[in-house]
Amino acid sequence: MIMSNPATEPAAADDKTAGTALPSSWYRTPALYELERRAVFSKEWMFITHKNRFTKPGDYVRYNVANLPFFLIMDRSKNIRGFHNVCRHRAYPVIRPEAEDTGTKSILACYYHGWSYGLDGRLAKAPRFDDVEGLDKTKNGLFPIHVHIDARGFVWVNLESSETPSVSWESRFAGSDTRDRLAEFNMDEYVFDHAWSMEGKYNWKACVDNYNECYHCPTTHPLFVDNCDLSVYRVEAHGGEVVHYIKDKPGKSTNSYAPSFFFPNATVSMTAPYWYLMRIVPTGPTTTIMQYEVYRNSRLCPTSDDASFTHMDAFFKQVEAEDKALNDAAQTNLNTGTYSTGKLHPSQERGVLHFQKLLREAVMEHRQLEKDAQHEIWPARLSTISENGENEDVKFCADLEACSVDKAVDW
């Protein structure tokens, strides 16, 4: 068990002791980023999308989080399934690079050698293998990923290859989909409107830190300050969720606003006529892409009322652009090595402290597992039962790698 650092525990509302932020090295070091790929993105539940994005069998969306490619697709029974985007034959992407990120498929065909799979992932055809021994079609379907759809219709994925993920959804997010403040949002009324993205030259954690506090709002977000009463702003931490509470100023709006962060890298901002999610997707140690999905309430904000929808959409996009500029600039100093760490406000930055605590625990606990095993552990790594000696081949290469590792590395 990894002991947490009291200085970085989320502070109580009356706690006057500042916390300490993660050091700048955690925002730029390639080895730390690779550890996060193993310890976090390969084994944690990630909020990805909403079920309303899929309307008919064959609808798919492709994703890539921390260089871990996968896709979701609605099968013929209208279940949403997830698979690693890799053909079982020779590793070519089933949703090939030239394809659109979203679309509709009647069958999942690999364009390399023509292997094809049903919407349920089962191998349907392997050309010229009919008379070849050693290929069991029932054991060569697409590699599945774990999919969970919560009470709000949010779609979560877990890439761990084990039959049961080591981190359960309930252990992180129990109750997140049934909070009282969500009762007024009828999720069945929302329809997917559009997706958009921004690329940032900063570590993914900088974006998460930024989202989880409004300490910066008065100096950065003039539109936000004009509309929102920041005197009542607060956050509450519940497991893997950081719940943000904020209200509009009197006379500005009658809409409720319910934003939340979900560990490790997703946010949702709910309003009655409009909501959007943000996936904070690392693409390297110091680069990130923010991917957004926007949903509109078909009753309160129909397509015939594009003026008000466009106004809300522009408002949120301006806020996101302002935050991106902050993160881009801060990362330049995180990269220099002159700045190490800083103090965090115990209440104003409570959400930041909680996120960093979860992240620290996840990577340190996984690193300890690797030290005990004396090798890297990739929870999402796909494996098959050896029939023709491939396990011996894998072991040979692993032993060769171990021989070439810098002896300074201390497991």
Secondary structure as the mmCIF struct_conf table of DSSP 4:
data_model
#
loop_
_struct_conf.conf_type_id
_struct_conf.id
_struct_conf.beg_label_comp_id
_struct_conf.beg_label_asym_id
_struct_conf.beg_label_seq_id
_struct_conf.end_label_comp_id
_struct_conf.end_label_asym_id
_struct_conf.end_label_seq_id
HELX_LH_PP_P HELX_LH_PP_P1 ILE A 2 ASN A 5
HELX_RH_3T_P HELX_RH_3T_P1 PRO A 6 THR A 8
BEND BEND1 GLU A 9 GLU A 9
HELX_LH_PP_P HELX_LH_PP_P2 PRO A 10 ALA A 12
TURN_TY1_P TURN_TY1_P1 ALA A 13 ASP A 14
HELX_LH_PP_P HELX_LH_PP_P3 THR A 17 ALA A 18
STRN STRN1 GLY A 19 THR A 20
HELX_LH_PP_P HELX_LH_PP_P4 ALA A 21 PRO A 23
HELX_RH_3T_P HELX_RH_3T_P2 SER A 24 TYR A 27
TURN_TY1_P TURN_TY1_P2 ARG A 28 ARG A 28
HELX_RH_AL_P HELX_RH_AL_P1 PRO A 30 GLU A 36
HELX_RH_PI_P HELX_RH_PI_P1 ARG A 37 PHE A 41
TURN_TY1_P TURN_TY1_P3 SER A 42 LYS A 43
BEND BEND2 GLU A 44 GLU A 44
STRN STRN2 MET A 46 HIS A 50
HELX_RH_3T_P HELX_RH_3T_P3 LYS A 51 ARG A 53
BEND BEND3 LYS A 56 LYS A 56
TURN_TY1_P TURN_TY1_P4 PRO A 57 GLY A 58
STRN STRN3 ASP A 59 VAL A 65
TURN_TY1_P TURN_TY1_P5 ALA A 66 ASN A 67
STRN STRN4 LEU A 68 MET A 74
TURN_TY1_P TURN_TY1_P6 ARG A 76 SER A 77
BEND BEND4 LYS A 78 LYS A 78
STRN STRN5 ILE A 80 HIS A 84
BEND BEND5 ASN A 85 ASN A 85
TURN_TY1_P TURN_TY1_P7 ARG A 88 ARG A 90
BEND BEND6 VAL A 94 ILE A 95
TURN_TY1_P TURN_TY1_P8 PRO A 97 GLU A 98
BEND BEND7 ALA A 99 ALA A 99
BEND BEND8 ASP A 101 ASP A 101
STRN STRN6 THR A 102 THR A 104
BEND BEND9 SER A 106 ILE A 107
STRN STRN7 LEU A 108 ALA A 109
TURN_TY1_P TURN_TY1_P9 TYR A 111 HIS A 113
STRN STRN8 SER A 116 TYR A 117
TURN_TY1_P TURN_TY1_P10 LEU A 119 ASP A 120
BEND BEND10 GLY A 121 GLY A 121
STRN STRN9 LEU A 123 LYS A 125
TURN_TY1_P TURN_TY1_P11 PRO A 127 ARG A 128
TURN_TY1_P TURN_TY1_P12 ASP A 130 ASP A 131
TURN_TY1_P TURN_TY1_P13 GLU A 133 GLY A 134
HELX_RH_3T_P HELX_RH_3T_P4 LYS A 137 LYS A 139
BEND BEND11 GLY A 141 GLY A 141
HELX_LH_PP_P HELX_LH_PP_P5 LEU A 142 PHE A 143
STRN STRN10 PRO A 144 ILE A 149
TURN_TY1_P TURN_TY1_P14 ALA A 151 ARG A 152
STRN STRN11 PHE A 154 ASN A 158
BEND BEND12 SER A 162 THR A 164
BEND BEND13 SER A 166 VAL A 167
HELX_RH_AL_P HELX_RH_AL_P2 TRP A 169 PHE A 173
TURN_TY1_P TURN_TY1_P15 ALA A 174 ASP A 177
BEND BEND14 THR A 178 THR A 178
HELX_RH_3T_P HELX_RH_3T_P5 ASP A 180 LEU A 182
TURN_TY1_P TURN_TY1_P16 ALA A 183 GLU A 184
HELX_RH_3T_P HELX_RH_3T_P6 MET A 187 GLU A 189
STRN STRN12 TYR A 190 GLY A 200
BEND BEND15 LYS A 201 TYR A 202
HELX_RH_AL_P HELX_RH_AL_P3 TRP A 204 TYR A 211
TURN_TY1_P TURN_TY1_P17 ASN A 212 ASN A 212
TURN_TY1_P TURN_TY1_P18 TYR A 215 HIS A 216
HELX_RH_AL_P HELX_RH_AL_P4 CYS A 217 THR A 220
HELX_RH_AL_P HELX_RH_AL_P5 PRO A 222 ASN A 227
STRN STRN13 CYS A 228 HIS A 238
TURN_TY1_P TURN_TY1_P19 GLY A 239 GLY A 240
STRN STRN14 GLU A 241 ASP A 248
HELX_LH_PP_P HELX_LH_PP_P6 LYS A 249 LYS A 249
TURN_TY1_P TURN_TY1_P20 PRO A 250 LYS A 252
STRN STRN15 TYR A 257 PHE A 262
TURN_TY1_P TURN_TY1_P21 PHE A 263 ASN A 265
STRN STRN16 ALA A 266 THR A 271
BEND BEND16 ALA A 272 PRO A 273
STRN STRN17 TYR A 274 GLY A 284
TURN_TY1_P TURN_TY1_P22 PRO A 285 THR A 286
STRN STRN18 THR A 287 ASN A 297
TURN_TY1_P TURN_TY1_P23 SER A 298 LEU A 300
BEND BEND17 CYS A 301 CYS A 301
HELX_RH_3T_P HELX_RH_3T_P7 THR A 303 ASP A 305
HELX_RH_AL_P HELX_RH_AL_P6 ASP A 306 LEU A 334
TURN_TY1_P TURN_TY1_P24 ASN A 335 THR A 336
BEND BEND18 GLY A 337 THR A 338
STRN STRN19 LYS A 343 LEU A 344
TURN_TY1_P TURN_TY1_P25 PRO A 346 GLU A 349
HELX_RH_AL_P HELX_RH_AL_P7 ARG A 350 ALA A 373
TURN_TY1_P TURN_TY1_P26 GLN A 374 GLN A 374
BEND BEND19 HIS A 375 HIS A 375
TURN_TY1_P TURN_TY1_P27 PRO A 379 ALA A 380
BEND BEND20 GLU A 387 GLY A 389
HELX_RH_AL_P HELX_RH_AL_P8 GLU A 390 SER A 404
BEND BEND21 VAL A 405 VAL A 405
TURN_TY1_P TURN_TY1_P28 LYS A 407 ALA A 408
#
